[in-house]
Amino acid sequence: MRKYLPYFAGLGYATIFGFSFMFTRGALEYIAPFHLLGLRFAAAVLTLILLRLLGIVTIKVTWPQF
């Protein structure tokens, strides 16, 4: 099963990527493009914050990187 995990991940990514076009087309009938962009970025930020708080994602930034 572990051998096929990359294939399942790729299939899941392709499915999400493909359905995002259908979702965007439908959503643009009801809201403005920039409003939709704002909602998508807000959802991404909230998801990243949640993953960070749960300890799934670690973010290490040091001053020399800037």
Buried (B, 14 or more C-beta within 10 A) or exposed (E): EEEEEEEEEEEEEEEEEEEEEEEEEEBEEEEEEEEBEEEBEEEEEEEEEEEEEEEEEEEEEEEEEE
